[in-house]
């Protein structure tokens, strides 16, 4: 497990996000005795837990763009990950995509609250859950056996998304939205898709 932790933490994009988490957490810690600090932190986590599914399903799995620039971008963000699921450069989200999104979320929270403390707390929860998401995604593609039943099921369904049918099992850390929005099925209920490994060729 140590070698996997080292590989995960040493990946440049992950290392940068870990540093950002440390900075955000250092701004949050002085205010841990305030209730709203925890509310903002939990809201940050819930925001990414929601974004995880929505972005994966409705952005990363969009119909193949005709515009060359858009196609190149979506291939880097996700299509190529389905072609080569174990390539870390394609597995982790690039900073040029993640950081602007976090900045936008942070600005929205600041405009609503007018508080740098609450914004930092929200950002701490957001980035912490993002790193949790990246870790769970990493585990799904590595020969690591999760210890919990939930962890084993999440990994199984994510691999089904890659190798069985790309139209189901979009959740990486939880199945809440899959079950709510109709994209969760048992393995036997779903036919094998010929484009699970090549999203660009979908009709």
MDTraj code that builds the backbone (N, CA, C; nanometers):
import mdtraj as md
import numpy as np

residues = "UNK UNK UNK UNK UNK UNK UNK UNK UNK UNK UNK UNK UNK UNK UNK UNK UNK UNK UNK UNK UNK UNK UNK UNK UNK UNK UNK UNK UNK UNK UNK UNK UNK UNK UNK UNK UNK UNK UNK UNK UNK UNK UNK UNK UNK UNK UNK UNK UNK UNK UNK UNK UNK UNK UNK UNK UNK UNK UNK UNK UNK UNK UNK UNK UNK UNK UNK UNK UNK UNK UNK UNK UNK UNK UNK UNK UNK UNK UNK UNK UNK UNK UNK UNK UNK UNK UNK UNK UNK UNK UNK UNK UNK UNK UNK UNK UNK UNK UNK UNK UNK UNK UNK UNK UNK UNK UNK UNK UNK UNK UNK UNK UNK UNK UNK UNK UNK UNK UNK UNK UNK UNK UNK UNK UNK UNK UNK UNK UNK UNK UNK UNK UNK UNK UNK UNK UNK UNK UNK UNK UNK UNK UNK UNK UNK UNK UNK UNK UNK UNK UNK UNK UNK UNK UNK UNK UNK UNK UNK UNK UNK UNK UNK UNK UNK UNK UNK UNK UNK UNK UNK UNK UNK UNK UNK UNK UNK UNK UNK UNK UNK UNK UNK UNK UNK UNK UNK UNK UNK UNK UNK UNK UNK UNK UNK UNK UNK UNK UNK UNK UNK UNK UNK".split()
xyz = np.array([
    [0.0826, -0.1213, 0.0000],
    [0.0000, 0.0000, 0.0000],
    [0.0864, 0.1269, 0.0000],
    [0.2021, 0.1200, 0.0677],
    [0.2874, 0.2388, 0.0748],
    [0.3320, 0.2863, -0.0630],
    [0.3633, 0.1904, -0.1500],
    [0.4099, 0.2311, -0.2833],
    [0.2989, 0.3007, -0.3614],
    [0.1743, 0.2587, -0.3367],
    [0.0621, 0.3231, -0.4046],
    [0.0368, 0.4627, -0.3480],
    [0.0508, 0.4763, -0.2169],
    [0.0360, 0.6082, -0.1551],
    [0.1425, 0.7040, -0.2070],
    [0.2653, 0.6533, -0.2207],
    [0.3741, 0.7369, -0.2722],
    [0.3488, 0.7758, -0.4172],
    [0.3053, 0.6784, -0.4968],
    [0.2781, 0.7069, -0.6377],
    [0.1664, 0.8096, -0.6514],
    [0.0631, 0.7944, -0.5705],
    [-0.0502, 0.8873, -0.5725],
    [-0.0057, 1.0276, -0.5323],
    [0.0606, 1.0383, -0.4175],
    [0.0991, 1.1691, -0.3654],
    [0.2067, 1.2390, -0.4451],
    [0.2879, 1.1613, -0.5170],
    [0.3976, 1.2200, -0.5935],
    [0.3555, 1.2653, -0.7326],
    [0.2351, 1.2258, -0.7752],
    [0.1909, 1.2700, -0.9074],
    [0.1746, 1.4221, -0.9042],
    [0.2335, 1.4959, -0.9987],
    [0.2379, 1.6430, -0.9911],
    [0.1047, 1.7115, -0.9637],
    [0.0005, 1.6743, -1.0371],
    [-0.1297, 1.7401, -1.0183],
    [-0.1864, 1.7135, -0.8793],
    [-0.1653, 1.5927, -0.8285],
    [-0.2126, 1.5592, -0.6940],
    [-0.1307, 1.6335, -0.5899],
    [0.0005, 1.6413, -0.6099],
    [0.0877, 1.7118, -0.5153],
    [0.0471, 1.8584, -0.5028],
    [0.0156, 1.9215, -0.6147],
    [-0.0284, 2.0617, -0.6116],
    [-0.1591, 2.0750, -0.5345],
    [-0.2529, 1.9831, -0.5577],
    [-0.3810, 1.9901, -0.4878],
    [-0.3648, 1.9627, -0.3385],
    [-0.2694, 1.8779, -0.3022],
    [-0.2413, 1.8549, -0.1599],
    [-0.1888, 1.9825, -0.0950],
    [-0.1042, 2.0557, -0.1655],
    [-0.0534, 2.1833, -0.1136],
    [-0.1667, 2.2845, -0.0982],
    [-0.2557, 2.2878, -0.1955],
    [-0.3710, 2.3783, -0.1871],
    [-0.4583, 2.3415, -0.0680],
    [-0.4761, 2.2115, -0.0450],
    [-0.5548, 2.1669, 0.0705],
    [-0.4903, 2.2121, 0.2007],
    [-0.3593, 2.2017, 0.2107],
    [-0.2881, 2.2439, 0.3319],
    [-0.3086, 2.3928, 0.3567],
    [-0.2993, 2.4725, 0.2503],
    [-0.3196, 2.6173, 0.2641],
    [-0.4621, 2.6471, 0.3101],
    [-0.5602, 2.5861, 0.2449],
    [-0.7007, 2.6087, 0.2819],
    [-0.7277, 2.5637, 0.4251],
    [-0.6736, 2.4478, 0.4620],
    [-0.6948, 2.3953, 0.5971],
    [-0.6307, 2.4852, 0.7016],
    [-0.5137, 2.5414, 0.6694],
    [-0.4462, 2.6302, 0.7652],
    [-0.5275, 2.7567, 0.7911],
    [-0.6046, 2.7987, 0.6922],
    [-0.6920, 2.9153, 0.7093],
    [-0.8211, 2.8788, 0.7819],
    [-0.8546, 2.7504, 0.7807],
    [-0.9785, 2.7026, 0.8422],
    [-0.9609, 2.6665, 0.9889],
    [-0.8471, 2.6074, 1.0227],
    [-0.8232, 2.5571, 1.1590],
    [-0.8490, 2.6607, 1.2686],
    [-0.8071, 2.7874, 1.2525],
    [-0.8324, 2.8853, 1.3599],
    [-0.9806, 2.9078, 1.3907],
    [-1.0680, 2.8605, 1.3033],
    [-1.2113, 2.8869, 1.3204],
    [-1.2922, 2.7592, 1.3442],
    [-1.2251, 2.6526, 1.3856],
    [-1.2933, 2.5232, 1.3996],
    [-1.3975, 2.5211, 1.5112],
    [-1.3940, 2.6167, 1.6015],
    [-1.4916, 2.6195, 1.7107],
    [-1.6222, 2.6870, 1.6704],
    [-1.6271, 2.7385, 1.5489],
    [-1.7486, 2.8040, 1.5016],
    [-1.8332, 2.7064, 1.4198],
    [-1.9610, 2.7008, 1.4478],
    [-2.0516, 2.6085, 1.3793],
    [-2.0508, 2.6279, 1.2284],
    [-2.0533, 2.7542, 1.1845],
    [-2.0634, 2.7808, 1.0413],
    [-1.9390, 2.7375, 0.9645],
    [-1.8275, 2.7268, 1.0354],
    [-1.7067, 2.6737, 0.9717],
    [-1.7312, 2.5309, 0.9250],
    [-1.7939, 2.4525, 1.0131],
    [-1.8221, 2.3126, 0.9811],
    [-1.9319, 2.2994, 0.8767],
    [-2.0292, 2.3895, 0.8836],
    [-2.1360, 2.3889, 0.7829],
    [-2.0767, 2.4141, 0.6442],
    [-1.9894, 2.5145, 0.6355],
    [-1.9266, 2.5478, 0.5074],
    [-1.8393, 2.4333, 0.4578],
    [-1.7670, 2.3702, 0.5492],
    [-1.6796, 2.2590, 0.5115],
    [-1.7601, 2.1416, 0.4554],
    [-1.8684, 2.1078, 0.5246],
    [-1.9539, 1.9973, 0.4786],
    [-2.0193, 2.0314, 0.3447],
    [-2.0604, 2.1573, 0.3291],
    [-2.1200, 2.1988, 0.2016],
    [-2.0191, 2.1869, 0.0872],
    [-1.8927, 2.2163, 0.1173],
    [-1.7881, 2.1997, 0.0166],
    [-1.7750, 2.0547, -0.0255],
    [-1.7793, 1.9649, 0.0718],
    [-1.7703, 1.8219, 0.0419],
    [-1.8912, 1.7758, -0.0390],
    [-2.0092, 1.8200, 0.0016],
    [-2.1309, 1.7810, -0.0701],
    [-2.1323, 1.8363, -0.2125],
    [-2.0744, 1.9548, -0.2289],
    [-2.0678, 2.0150, -0.3623],
    [-1.9869, 1.9281, -0.4567],
    [-1.8709, 1.8803, -0.4094],
    [-1.7913, 1.7964, -0.4999],
    [-1.8530, 1.6579, -0.5166],
    [-1.9167, 1.6076, -0.4122],
    [-1.9833, 1.4771, -0.4226],
    [-2.0930, 1.4819, -0.5283],
    [-2.1551, 1.5981, -0.5434],
    [-2.2575, 1.6175, -0.6468],
    [-2.1929, 1.6400, -0.7833],
    [-2.0922, 1.7265, -0.7845],
    [-2.0227, 1.7601, -0.9087],
    [-1.9605, 1.6374, -0.9741],
    [-1.9095, 1.5474, -0.8911],
    [-1.8472, 1.4233, -0.9400],
    [-1.9357, 1.3515, -1.0414],
    [-2.0620, 1.3337, -1.0059],
    [-2.1553, 1.2622, -1.0932],
    [-2.1975, 1.3491, -1.2116],
    [-2.2354, 1.4735, -1.1825],
    [-2.2900, 1.5603, -1.2862],
    [-2.1884, 1.5877, -1.3966],
    [-2.0658, 1.6180, -1.3578],
    [-1.9618, 1.6463, -1.4569],
    [-1.9286, 1.5207, -1.5369],
    [-1.9187, 1.4084, -1.4664],
    [-1.8854, 1.2824, -1.5338],
    [-1.9921, 1.2463, -1.6371],
    [-2.1159, 1.2531, -1.5976],
    [-2.2227, 1.2094, -1.6882],
    [-2.2529, 1.3106, -1.7982],
    [-2.2683, 1.4375, -1.7605],
    [-2.3212, 1.5351, -1.8551],
    [-2.2151, 1.6162, -1.9296],
    [-2.0905, 1.6142, -1.8829],
    [-1.9831, 1.6821, -1.9559],
    [-1.8861, 1.5818, -2.0175],
    [-1.8333, 1.4929, -1.9355],
    [-1.7320, 1.3999, -1.9845],
    [-1.7874, 1.2977, -2.0839],
    [-1.9182, 1.2756, -2.0802],
    [-1.9785, 1.1789, -2.1725],
    [-2.0683, 1.2462, -2.2762],
    [-2.0371, 1.3705, -2.3079],
    [-2.1141, 1.4395, -2.4113],
    [-2.0926, 1.3718, -2.5465],
    [-2.1862, 1.3969, -2.6362],
    [-2.1728, 1.3465, -2.7730],
    [-2.0424, 1.3988, -2.8320],
    [-1.9748, 1.3177, -2.9086],
    [-1.8444, 1.3542, -2.9640],
    [-1.8507, 1.4892, -3.0361],
    [-1.7742, 1.5887, -2.9877],
    [-1.7777, 1.7222, -3.0488],
    [-1.7226, 1.7211, -3.1914],
    [-1.7782, 1.8056, -3.2756],
    [-1.7271, 1.8198, -3.4119],
    [-1.6134, 1.9211, -3.4168],
    [-1.6155, 2.0166, -3.3240],
    [-1.5100, 2.1171, -3.3177],
    [-1.3783, 2.0522, -3.2755],
    [-1.2709, 2.0683, -3.3526],
    [-1.1430, 2.0023, -3.3225],
    [-1.0866, 2.0370, -3.1848],
    [-1.0978, 2.1643, -3.1447],
    [-1.0454, 2.2041, -3.0139],
    [-1.1240, 2.1384, -2.9018],
    [-1.2569, 2.1401, -2.9128],
    [-1.3410, 2.0783, -2.8104],
    [-1.3166, 1.9278, -2.8032],
    [-1.2979, 1.8654, -2.9190],
    [-1.2705, 1.7217, -2.9217],
    [-1.1378, 1.6916, -2.8527],
    [-1.0372, 1.7715, -2.8818],
    [-0.9063, 1.7517, -2.8184],
    [-0.9169, 1.7660, -2.6674],
    [-0.9939, 1.8644, -2.6228],
    [-1.0086, 1.8889, -2.4801],
    [-1.0819, 1.7742, -2.4111],
    [-1.1931, 1.7290, -2.4686],
    [-1.2719, 1.6236, -2.4037],
    [-1.1999, 1.4897, -2.4110],
    [-1.1182, 1.4706, -2.5148],
    [-1.0372, 1.3486, -2.5224],
    [-0.9377, 1.3461, -2.4069],
    [-0.8755, 1.4589, -2.3802],
    [-0.7801, 1.4645, -2.2690],
    [-0.8507, 1.4502, -2.1350],
    [-0.9655, 1.5125, -2.1211],
    [-1.0367, 1.5086, -1.9934],
    [-1.0945, 1.3713, -1.9625],
    [-1.1429, 1.2998, -2.0676],
    [-1.2091, 1.1735, -2.0346],
    [-1.2077, 1.0655, -2.1419],
    [-1.2298, 1.0995, -2.2661],
    [-1.2393, 0.9960, -2.3691],
    [-1.1166, 0.9053, -2.3689],
    [-0.9978, 0.9661, -2.3633],
    [-0.8747, 0.8868, -2.3688],
    [-0.8557, 0.8010, -2.2440],
    [-0.9174, 0.8413, -2.1346],
    [-0.9119, 0.7596, -2.0123],
    [-0.9847, 0.6273, -2.0340],
    [-1.0898, 0.6287, -2.1134],
    [-1.1611, 0.5040, -2.1445],
    [-1.0789, 0.4158, -2.2386],
    [-0.9981, 0.4774, -2.3232],
    [-0.9118, 0.4011, -2.4136],
    [-0.7994, 0.3340, -2.3353],
    [-0.7405, 0.4091, -2.2416],
    [-0.6291, 0.3574, -2.1612],
    [-0.6557, 0.3898, -2.0142],
    [-0.7394, 0.3114, -1.9480],
    [-0.7855, 0.3432, -1.8122],
    [-0.6768, 0.3473, -1.7053],
    [-0.5640, 0.2810, -1.7286],
    [-0.4619, 0.2715, -1.6245],
    [-0.3509, 0.3752, -1.6361],
    [-0.3542, 0.4575, -1.7393],
    [-0.2536, 0.5627, -1.7563],
    [-0.2830, 0.6758, -1.6576],
    [-0.1914, 0.6985, -1.5632],
    [-0.2152, 0.7995, -1.4596],
    [-0.2324, 0.9391, -1.5180],
    [-0.1652, 0.9678, -1.6289],
    [-0.1773, 1.1002, -1.6894],
    [-0.3187, 1.1251, -1.7410],
    [-0.3908, 1.0178, -1.7674],
    [-0.5287, 1.0298, -1.8143],
    [-0.6288, 1.0039, -1.7029],
    [-0.5838, 0.9363, -1.5974],
    [-0.6728, 0.9019, -1.4859],
    [-0.7050, 1.0236, -1.3999],
    [-0.6003, 1.1009, -1.3656],
    [-0.6208, 1.2180, -1.2800],
    [-0.6654, 1.3379, -1.3631],
    [-0.7520, 1.4200, -1.3044],
    [-0.7966, 1.5410, -1.3733],
    [-0.6834, 1.6428, -1.3772],
    [-0.6634, 1.7094, -1.4902],
    [-0.5548, 1.8077, -1.5013],
    [-0.5854, 1.9351, -1.4229],
    [-0.4805, 2.0011, -1.3776],
    [-0.4967, 2.1242, -1.3001],
    [-0.5688, 2.2318, -1.3798],
    [-0.5457, 2.2360, -1.5105],
    [-0.6082, 2.3406, -1.5914],
    [-0.7598, 2.3267, -1.5958],
    [-0.8103, 2.2101, -1.5582],
    [-0.9551, 2.1915, -1.5489],
    [-1.0040, 2.2103, -1.4059],
    [-0.9346, 2.1523, -1.3100],
    [-0.9806, 2.1517, -1.1707],
    [-0.9732, 2.2884, -1.1041],
    [-0.8577, 2.3544, -1.1139],
    [-0.8379, 2.4793, -1.0402],
    [-0.9352, 2.5892, -1.0821],
    [-0.9574, 2.6142, -1.2114],
    [-1.0571, 2.7160, -1.2475],
    [-1.1957, 2.6858, -1.1903],
    [-1.2326, 2.5582, -1.1878],
    [-1.3619, 2.5208, -1.1302],
    [-1.3691, 2.5525, -0.9825],
    [-1.2622, 2.5238, -0.9097],
    [-1.2591, 2.5535, -0.7662],
    [-1.2638, 2.7041, -0.7414],
    [-1.1959, 2.7798, -0.8257],
    [-1.1973, 2.9258, -0.8112],
    [-1.3388, 2.9795, -0.8309],
    [-1.4081, 2.9274, -0.9304],
    [-1.5461, 2.9708, -0.9556],
    [-1.6351, 2.9384, -0.8361],
    [-1.6247, 2.8160, -0.7842],
    [-1.7023, 2.7786, -0.6656],
    [-1.6705, 2.8721, -0.5492],
    [-1.5411, 2.8987, -0.5291],
    [-1.4993, 2.9847, -0.4185],
    [-1.5533, 3.1259, -0.4317],
    [-1.5505, 3.1798, -0.5531],
    [-1.6024, 3.3147, -0.5758],
    [-1.7522, 3.3214, -0.5477],
    [-1.8246, 3.2183, -0.5870],
    [-1.9690, 3.2148, -0.5611],
    [-1.9960, 3.2170, -0.4112],
    [-1.9218, 3.1347, -0.3367],
    [-1.9401, 3.1293, -0.1912],
    [-1.9041, 3.2632, -0.1281],
    [-1.7960, 3.3244, -0.1749],
    [-1.7556, 3.4538, -0.1179],
    [-1.8592, 3.5613, -0.1480],
    [-1.9139, 3.5611, -0.2691],
    [-2.0155, 3.6604, -0.3048],
    [-2.1422, 3.6424, -0.2216],
    [-2.1727, 3.5188, -0.1854],
    [-2.2918, 3.4918, -0.1041],
    [-2.2688, 3.5265, 0.0421],
    [-2.1522, 3.4888, 0.0950],
    [-2.1264, 3.5038, 0.2394],
    [-2.0489, 3.6302, 0.2744],
    [-1.9671, 3.6782, 0.1827],
    [-1.8806, 3.7922, 0.2119],
    [-1.7737, 3.7599, 0.3143],
    [-1.7493, 3.6319, 0.3363],
    [-1.6561, 3.5884, 0.4412],
    [-1.5413, 3.5070, 0.3826],
    [-1.4188, 3.5537, 0.4059],
    [-1.3025, 3.4765, 0.3614],
    [-1.2881, 3.3494, 0.4448],
    [-1.3276, 3.3554, 0.5721],
    [-1.3170, 3.2376, 0.6588],
    [-1.4085, 3.1250, 0.6107],
    [-1.5333, 3.1597, 0.5809],
    [-1.6274, 3.0584, 0.5336],
    [-1.5891, 3.0077, 0.3945],
    [-1.5356, 3.0968, 0.3125],
    [-1.4904, 3.0555, 0.1797],
    [-1.3748, 2.9569, 0.1909],
    [-1.2825, 2.9841, 0.2831],
    [-1.1695, 2.8926, 0.3052],
    [-1.2185, 2.7580, 0.3574],
    [-1.3178, 2.7607, 0.4451],
    [-1.3733, 2.6359, 0.4989],
    [-1.4413, 2.5554, 0.3888],
    [-1.5179, 2.6250, 0.3066],
    [-1.5836, 2.5595, 0.1930],
    [-1.4792, 2.4988, 0.0996],
    [-1.3747, 2.5754, 0.0706],
    [-1.2688, 2.5277, -0.0186],
    [-1.1975, 2.4067, 0.0403],
    [-1.1803, 2.4059, 0.1717],
    [-1.1169, 2.2916, 0.2375],
    [-1.1986, 2.1647, 0.2148],
    [-1.3292, 2.1742, 0.2351],
    [-1.4164, 2.0592, 0.2120],
    [-1.4188, 2.0174, 0.0665],
    [-1.4211, 2.1162, -0.0220],
    [-1.4260, 2.0903, -0.1662],
    [-1.3003, 2.0168, -0.2130],
    [-1.1842, 2.0693, -0.1756],
    [-1.0573, 2.0105, -0.2199],
    [-1.0331, 1.8760, -0.1518],
    [-1.0715, 1.8658, -0.0244],
    [-1.0549, 1.7386, 0.0471],
    [-1.1360, 1.6282, -0.0206],
    [-1.2595, 1.6597, -0.0583],
    [-1.3415, 1.5575, -0.1245],
    [-1.2890, 1.5279, -0.2647],
    [-1.2388, 1.6299, -0.3311],
    [-1.1783, 1.6087, -0.4626],
    [-1.0631, 1.5086, -0.4538],
    [-0.9775, 1.5239, -0.3526],
    [-0.8651, 1.4319, -0.3357],
    [-0.9131, 1.2924, -0.2965],
    [-1.0207, 1.2867, -0.2193],
    [-1.0818, 1.1575, -0.1860],
    [-1.1328, 1.0908, -0.3138],
    [-1.1965, 1.1700, -0.3984],
    [-1.2443, 1.1201, -0.5279],
    [-1.1285, 1.0667, -0.6120],
    [-1.0198, 1.1432, -0.6202],
    [-0.9052, 1.1007, -0.6999],
    [-0.8429, 0.9726, -0.6437],
    [-0.8408, 0.9609, -0.5100],
    [-0.7863, 0.8404, -0.4471],
    [-0.8735, 0.7188, -0.4781],
    [-1.0051, 0.7342, -0.4661],
    [-1.0960, 0.6229, -0.4952],
    [-1.0875, 0.5829, -0.6431],
    [-1.0719, 0.6825, -0.7289],
    [-1.0574, 0.6559, -0.8716],
    [-0.9263, 0.5816, -0.8975],
    [-0.8218, 0.6249, -0.8303],
    [-0.6908, 0.5600, -0.8424],
    [-0.6993, 0.4143, -0.7973],
    [-0.7629, 0.3919, -0.6833],
    [-0.7779, 0.2559, -0.6300],
    [-0.8533, 0.1661, -0.7282],
    [-0.9541, 0.2230, -0.7935],
    [-1.0360, 0.1443, -0.8863],
    [-0.9540, 0.0867, -1.0010],
    [-0.8455, 0.1556, -1.0348],
    [-0.7645, 0.1119, -1.1485],
    [-0.6317, 0.0486, -1.1075],
    [-0.6168, 0.0216, -0.9798],
    [-0.4953, -0.0419, -0.9303],
    [-0.5309, -0.1759, -0.8660],
    [-0.4346, -0.2685, -0.8575],
    [-0.4621, -0.3990, -0.7945],
    [-0.4683, -0.3889, -0.6427],
    [-0.5603, -0.3045, -0.5969],
    [-0.5815, -0.2835, -0.4537],
    [-0.7213, -0.3324, -0.4200],
    [-0.7331, -0.4177, -0.3222],
    [-0.8637, -0.4699, -0.2819],
    [-0.9186, -0.3861, -0.1668],
    [-1.0255, -0.3091, -0.1897],
    [-1.0857, -0.2315, -0.0808],
    [-1.1277, -0.3219, 0.0347],
    [-1.1232, -0.2681, 0.1555],
    [-1.1519, -0.3489, 0.2737],
    [-1.3003, -0.3576, 0.3063],
    [-1.3768, -0.2556, 0.2671],
    [-1.5186, -0.2534, 0.3024],
    [-1.6046, -0.3043, 0.1870],
    [-1.7247, -0.3494, 0.2198],
    [-1.8186, -0.3955, 0.1168],
    [-1.8539, -0.2812, 0.0226],
    [-1.8748, -0.1629, 0.0805],
    [-1.9077, -0.0464, -0.0016],
    [-1.7930, -0.0152, -0.0983],
    [-1.6704, -0.0180, -0.0466],
    [-1.5544, 0.0095, -0.1306],
    [-1.5402, -0.0912, -0.2430],
    [-1.5639, -0.2179, -0.2125],
    [-1.5557, -0.3233, -0.3139],
    [-1.6618, -0.3043, -0.4215],
    [-1.7820, -0.2673, -0.3790],
    [-1.8907, -0.2464, -0.4752],
    [-1.8646, -0.1260, -0.5651],
    [-1.8134, -0.0178, -0.5049],
    [-1.7822, 0.1023, -0.5827],
    [-1.6785, 0.0699, -0.6898],
    [-1.5745, -0.0025, -0.6507],
    [-1.4700, -0.0392, -0.7470],
    [-1.5269, -0.1283, -0.8566],
    [-1.6072, -0.2262, -0.8194],
    [-1.6663, -0.3178, -0.9169],
    [-1.7493, -0.2421, -1.0192],
    [-1.8330, -0.1504, -0.9712],
    [-1.9212, -0.0784, -1.0618],
    [-1.8440, 0.0203, -1.1492],
    [-1.7361, 0.0769, -1.0955],
    [-1.6574, 0.1679, -1.1796],
    [-1.5901, 0.0911, -1.2933],
    [-1.5410, -0.0268, -1.2633],
    [-1.4792, -0.1082, -1.3682],
    [-1.5830, -0.1559, -1.4697],
    [-1.7055, -0.1792, -1.4245],
    [-1.8134, -0.2123, -1.5184],
    [-1.8410, -0.0943, -1.6112],
    [-1.8332, 0.0265, -1.5577],
    [-1.8513, 0.1474, -1.6384],
    [-1.7472, 0.1518, -1.7505],
    [-1.6260, 0.1091, -1.7191],
    [-1.5178, 0.1127, -1.8176],
    [-1.5210, -0.0034, -1.9159],
    [-1.5543, -0.1208, -1.8669],
    [-1.5371, -0.2406, -1.9494],
    [-1.6673, -0.3092, -1.9920],
    [-1.7814, -0.2658, -1.9349],
    [-1.9101, -0.3284, -1.9696],
    [-1.9999, -0.2317, -2.0456],
    [-2.0303, -0.1186, -1.9839],
    [-2.1211, -0.0235, -2.0480],
    [-2.0988, 0.1160, -1.9906],
    [-2.0608, 0.2094, -2.0760],
    [-2.0264, 0.3457, -2.0339],
    [-2.1475, 0.4307, -1.9973],
    [-2.2674, 0.3784, -2.0171],
    [-2.3888, 0.4556, -1.9899],
    [-2.4430, 0.4364, -1.8484],
    [-2.3716, 0.3599, -1.7678],
    [-2.4138, 0.3333, -1.6299],
    [-2.2952, 0.3506, -1.5349],
    [-2.3287, 0.3600, -1.4062],
    [-2.2269, 0.3617, -1.2993],
    [-2.1304, 0.4799, -1.3111],
    [-2.1844, 0.6002, -1.3078],
    [-2.1009, 0.7200, -1.3192],
    [-2.0360, 0.7600, -1.1866],
    [-2.0921, 0.7169, -1.0758],
    [-2.0361, 0.7530, -0.9458],
    [-1.9025, 0.6850, -0.9215],
    [-1.8089, 0.7583, -0.8620],
    [-1.6769, 0.7038, -0.8311],
    [-1.6591, 0.6856, -0.6808],
    [-1.7219, 0.7717, -0.6019],
    [-1.7111, 0.7598, -0.4556],
    [-1.8415, 0.7162, -0.3904],
    [-1.9513, 0.7254, -0.4637],
    [-2.0816, 0.6853, -0.4092],
    [-2.1772, 0.6572, -0.5249],
    [-2.2852, 0.5890, -0.4947],
    [-2.3825, 0.5518, -0.5986],
    [-2.5160, 0.6256, -0.5833],
    [-2.5189, 0.7272, -0.4987],
    [-2.6446, 0.7972, -0.4680],
    [-2.7152, 0.8486, -0.5927],
    [-2.6412, 0.9206, -0.6772],
    [-2.7039, 0.9784, -0.7957],
    [-2.7321, 0.8730, -0.9020],
    [-2.6467, 0.7728, -0.9123],
    [-2.6752, 0.6630, -1.0051],
    [-2.8094, 0.5988, -0.9715],
    [-2.8308, 0.5730, -0.8430],
    [-2.9548, 0.5076, -0.8005],
    [-3.0748, 0.6005, -0.8126],
    [-3.0531, 0.7295, -0.7921],
    [-3.1624, 0.8264, -0.7994],
    [-3.2009, 0.8584, -0.9431],
    [-3.1013, 0.8659, -1.0311],
    [-3.1246, 0.9122, -1.1680],
    [-3.1259, 0.8002, -1.2721],
    [-3.1308, 0.6764, -1.2255],
    [-3.1531, 0.5646, -1.3165],
    [-3.0326, 0.5113, -1.3910],
    [-2.9123, 0.5432, -1.3438],
    [-2.7930, 0.4917, -1.4120],
    [-2.7224, 0.3840, -1.3294],
    [-2.7942, 0.3278, -1.2342],
    [-2.7402, 0.2152, -1.1574],
    [-2.8179, 0.0889, -1.1934],
    [-2.7470, -0.0115, -1.2378],
    [-2.8064, -0.1412, -1.2692],
    [-2.7142, -0.2500, -1.2162],
    [-2.7704, -0.3664, -1.1984],
    [-2.6859, -0.4808, -1.1657],
    [-2.6198, -0.5305, -1.2946],
    [-2.5071, -0.5917, -1.2811],
    [-2.4273, -0.6358, -1.3956],
    [-2.5097, -0.7137, -1.4983],
    [-2.5912, -0.8084, -1.4512],
    [-2.6672, -0.8961, -1.5406],
    [-2.7773, -0.8222, -1.6172],
    [-2.8140, -0.7042, -1.5703],
    [-2.9221, -0.6288, -1.6341],
    [-2.8744, -0.5449, -1.7527],
    [-2.7447, -0.5358, -1.7710],
    [-2.6889, -0.4440, -1.8707],
    [-2.6143, -0.5197, -1.9801],
    [-2.6404, -0.4819, -2.1046],
    [-2.5696, -0.5427, -2.2171],
    [-2.4315, -0.4797, -2.2328],
    [-2.3394, -0.5564, -2.2868],
    [-2.2051, -0.5046, -2.3104],
    [-2.2087, -0.4047, -2.4252],
    [-2.1488, -0.2889, -2.4034],
    [-2.1469, -0.1837, -2.5049],
    [-2.0203, -0.1941, -2.5900],
    [-2.0336, -0.1828, -2.7213],
    [-1.9152, -0.1895, -2.8086],
    [-1.8279, -0.0647, -2.8006],
    [-1.8793, 0.0416, -2.7366],
    [-1.8029, 0.1667, -2.7298],
    [-1.7576, 0.2017, -2.5887],
    [-1.7643, 0.1064, -2.4969],
    [-1.7218, 0.1340, -2.3590],
    [-1.5760, 0.1772, -2.3529],
    [-1.4933, 0.1239, -2.4434],
    [-1.3516, 0.1583, -2.4452],
    [-1.3193, 0.2680, -2.5469],
    [-1.4191, 0.3154, -2.6179],
    [-1.3935, 0.4171, -2.7199],
    [-1.5138, 0.5092, -2.7332],
    [-1.5223, 0.6070, -2.6455],
    [-1.6378, 0.6973, -2.6430],
    [-1.6487, 0.7800, -2.7700],
    [-1.5375, 0.8033, -2.8347],
    [-1.5380, 0.8861, -2.9550],
    [-1.6176, 0.8232, -3.0683],
    [-1.6322, 0.6920, -3.0657],
    [-1.7013, 0.6218, -3.1743],
    [-1.8503, 0.6014, -3.1500],
    [-1.9024, 0.6604, -3.0415],
    [-2.0465, 0.6465, -3.0173],
    [-2.1259, 0.7178, -3.1256],
    [-2.2410, 0.6620, -3.1567],
    [-2.3284, 0.7233, -3.2581],
    [-2.4117, 0.8321, -3.1935],
])
top = md.Topology()
chain = top.add_chain()
for i, resn in enumerate(residues, 1):
    res = top.add_residue(resn, chain, resSeq=i)
    for name in ("N", "CA", "C"):
        top.add_atom(name, md.element.get_by_symbol(name[0]), res)
traj = md.Trajectory(xyz[None], top)
